[in-house]
């Protein structure tokens, strides 16, 4: 018997999965369609810094069909066709994924977001951005859109340790994130937080403290994945020099399950692992397929007789 209502925690998955959350909200299977709208990042163009984060290579997590030179409508159409065939999804959320998708003039943001919402099967948008790249005008725009459509703002936090944020050339602070959450909460759209585990100098205890901090905030969902090094990044060079030692598969599964036990059960889980094409992935090379990785963490909860939030105060 789960300690939480089945309406909150899926009785088989043992977590509050994002897919489960969306199905309850919209009454059907909903998938996210990734697109590249041609944005850049203030940590690349000199506004905040250059070179980006030490682990960042967008080709490591972006579908090959999402390129800025492909018209947005064609990217959306292709993504919808893929998810309809693969999963039987009925409705879709357009996910502005690559780089910083609130980093531009508000009239340009409005035009791009509006084009995504024109497709009859699209019920909303999810906008990936940085906590230091959100202005009042962009927030007002998202709030207006949220009156008629689903909106999720995805904030790339990655770590709640300023020392780590500095060492990875992130270009923002924990306080920037806290300020952003205060600015956007209560505006009628959901907030998702991105976290990475396995940074050099980070202990398991450091990582697990983040679960408690996030649980106390008005956060709706999280994305979690392991730190991995891909070609073309400073992190890959650090790995080759022996300065970055990735987590083992067993360490990540254990720590991710511990994190879920401590996390507020009202926060839904969008992602539990990261992956990169084998041709550019340097480390870790766990040899585990994406779905297997997801279920490896969930099976750890099952083995423990546990679930998300069981140790949440």
N, C-alpha and C positions, 0 to 999 in steps of 0.2 A: 504494500500500500504506500503510495507516494505521500510525502508530508504536505504536498501542495495540491490544489484543485487541478483536475485534468485539463481544465480550460487554460491553465497557466503553463504547466509542464507536460510535454508530450509523454504519454505513459510508456512508449517504447523507446523513444530517443533519449529520454531522461533529461532533456534540456528544453528551454523555451526557444525553439528554432525559429529563425526569421521566416522560413517558408510556412511554418505552422501559424505564425503571427499573421502573415498576409492572407492565408486561406481563411482564417477566422474573420478577418477584416473585410475581405471582398467576396467570399463565398465560392472561390474557384482557385485553380492553380495559377500563380503569378510568377513570372520570371523577370529578371533584370537583363536588359539588353545594353551591352557596353558600346559606347561611341567615343570617338575622338573629334572634338570640335575645334581643334587647332589652338588650344590655349598654351601658354608657357607658364613659367614659375618664377616668382620673385627671388628664389634662391639660385636661379640660373642666369637671369638676365641682368644681374648686377644691382637690382633694387635692394635685395637682402644679402646677396652673395653670388658666387659663381660656382659652377661645377655640380651643384645639387648635393643631396645627401650622399654619404660615402657608399651606400648600397643601391642607389637608384639607377636603374636601367629599365625604362618603361616597357621595352620589348619583352621583359621577363614575365610580365603578368597581363599583357594586353593581347587580345585576339588578333591574329594576322589580318583579319578582315576590317579592322578599325584603323583607318589611316586618314589623316586630315584632308588629303586630296580627294578622298571619296566623299561625294555629297552626303550630308547628314541623313537625308531621307533614304538613301540607298543603304547606308549602314544599318539604320533602324529596320528596314524591310528585310535585309539579310538576317539580322539577329532574330527577328520575330519568326521567320521561316525556320531557322535552326531550332529554336526552342519549342515551337509547335510540333515539329517532327520528332525531336528527341524526347521531350517531356510531356507533350500534350498540353502545354500551357495555353490558357485562354486569354489572359490579360498580361500587360507588360509595363514595366517601369524602365524608362530610358536613363541609363547610368552614365553621366558625364564623368569619365574616369581619369584620363591621362592629365597629369600636371594639376594646375590650380584653376578650377572651373568657376571661380567668382572673380578672377583676376582680369578685369577689363572694364570698359565703360558700361554703365548700367543699361543703356539703350541697346548695346550689342548683346548683353546677357539676355535681355528680354526677347530680342529677336531669335536668338538661338534656342532658348527654352521653349518659346512659343511654337517654333517649327517642330520640335520634338513632340509636342502635345497634339499636333494636328492629326496624327494617325488614329483611326477610330478604336484600335485595340490598346492604345496607350492610356493608362490611368494616372500616370504621374511621372515625376522625375526624381532622380537621386543625384546629388551634386557633390562631387569630391573636391575638397579645398583644404587650405591651411588655416589654422586658427588666427594667424596674423594677417589674413587677406580677406577679411569680411568687413565691408563698410555698411553704414546705416541704409544707404540706398539699395544695396543688394539684399539686405534683410527685409526691407519693405517690399521689394519685388517678390521674394520667395513667399512672404506672408500673403500677398495678394493672390499669387498662384495657388497657395494652399487652401484658399476659400472654395476652390472648385475642383482641385486635383490633389492627389497624394504628393507630398514633398518630403524628402529626407535629405538633410544636410550632413555630409560625412566629413568629419574633422580628423585630419591626420595628426594625432598626438604622438604616437609611437612609444614614448617613455615619459614617466612622471618624475624623472631625475634630470635636473638641469645640467649636471656634469656629463651625463650620457648625451643629452641633446646637443651640447657643445662639441663633444668629441666626434659625433657623427655629422657635424656641419649642418645641423637641422635648420638653424637660422631663426628659431623662435624659442620661447621659454615656457615653462609650466604655467606661469602667470598669464601669458598670452592666451593659453588654452582656457584657463579659468575665466578670463575676461570674455572670451568668445562665447563660452557656454552661458554666462550671465546675459550676454547681449541677445542671444537667439532663443533662449528657453521661453516658453509660454507664447510663442508667436504662431502657433497653429500647425507647425510642421515637426517631424521627428528629427532626432539627433542621433547620429551613429559616430562611434569613436574607433579609430584604427590604432591597434597596439601591436608591437613586435616584441618577441621574447628571444633572448640569447645574445644581447649586446655584450661586447667585451667589458668586463668589470661588473656586470650585473649578476647578482646572486638570485637563487630561487626565492629567497625571502623578500628581496627587493621587488621582484616581479609580483609576488602574491600580495604585497601591500597595496598594489595598484587596484586589485579587485575590490578592496574595501573602499578606497577613495572614489572609484567610479560608481560604486553602488550607492554612494551618498549623494550623487549628482542627478539632475534631471535628464539622464541619458536613456534612450529608448533601445539602442542596439549596439553591439560591438563587432568588430572584425579583429581576429587574432591570428597571427602566423609567426612561424619561426624565422629568425634572421638567416638569410642565405646569401651567399656570394655568387654573383654572376659576372660573366666577362664584361670588360669595359668599365669596371667600377674600382674605386679605391679599396673597397672591402676585399675584392678578389686579390688585389696586390698584397693586402695585409695578410690574407690567408696563405698566400704563397711564401711570404716571409716568416710565417709562423706566429704572427701577431693576432690572429683571430682563430680561435678554436671553436668550431660549431658545437651546439648541443648534440648529444646522441639522440637517436629516436626514442629510446626508453626515457631519457631525461625529459624530453619535450612532452611526451604523452603523460607522464606522471605530473609534471608541473601544470600542464593545461587542465588536467582533471582536477587538481587541487584548486586552481583558479576558478573553475566553474562551481565547485562546491562553495566557495566563498562569495560568489557573485550573486547580487540581488536577482531572484528568480523572475522579476518583472522585466528584466533586460533581455531582449532576444539576441540570439547568436546568429550572425550572418556568415561568419567564416571561422574555421578552426585550424587552418593550415595555409601555407603558401606553396606555390609551385612555380617552376620556371622550365622553359624548353630545355631538354637534355643537352642540346648543342651549345647552350651558353651557360648552363648551370655548373659552377665550380664545386661548391660545397654548401651544405651537406648533400651527399648522394645516398639517400636512404633506400632507394629502390622500391618505394611504396607509391602506388598510384593514388590519384587525388581522392577518390571515394573511399579507398581503403584507409587513407590517413584520417579522414573524417570519422569513420567508424572505429578506428583504433582508439581514439580518445573516448568515444561514447561507450565502447566495450570496456574500457578501464572503469568508467562509472558503474557499468553493469556488474563487473567483477567485484566491485566494492560494495554492491548493494546500495549505491548512492545516487545522487542526482544534483542538478544545478541548484544552488542556494541552500543546500542542506546545512551548511555551516555559516550561512549569512546570519548576522546577529538579529 
